[in-house]
């Protein structure tokens, strides 16, 4: 197996062609989890930042 970035990309392309990993349900759940976690993080940080910035009453 060749090393380096070209060997890595070659392995990824061949593996995808043989196994179609992108359409696997667990892969889709993982991607949805990453995007969902990112959305949750952004929403949480915006609320925290808003509470630090707003004027005290």
N, C-alpha and C positions, 0 to 999 in steps of 0.2 A: 504494500500500500504506500503510495507516495505521500510524503509529508508536506506541510506548508498549506497555504490557502487554496492552491489549485487542487491538491489532493482532497482537501476537506470538501470543497464545492463539488468535485467529481463524485465523491462518496454520497453526498446529499442528493445529487441528481439521480444517481443510479438507485439509491435506496427508495426515493420517492417513486421512480418509475416501476420498481418491482412491487412495492407494498402499498402505495397510495396512502401514506401516513397522514396527509393533510385532511382526508375525509374520515378519519377514524373518530368515533364519538368521544373517546376520552381526550383526544387531542383538541377537539372542538370545545369540550368542557374546560380544558386547561386554558385555552385562549380566552374564552369568555370569563374565566376567573381572573386572568391577568388584567383584562380590560375593566372588569367590575371592580377589582381592587384599586386600580388606578383612579376610576371615577369616585370611589368611596374616599380615597386619600385626598383628592382634589376638593371634594365637598367638605370634608372635615377640616382641612387646612384653611379653606376660605372662611368657615365659621369661626375658627380660632383667631385668625387674623382680624376679622371684623370686630370681635370682642376686645382685642387689644387696642384697636385704633379708635373705636367710638368714644365719645366724650362721657365721662362719668356723670351720673345724674345725682 
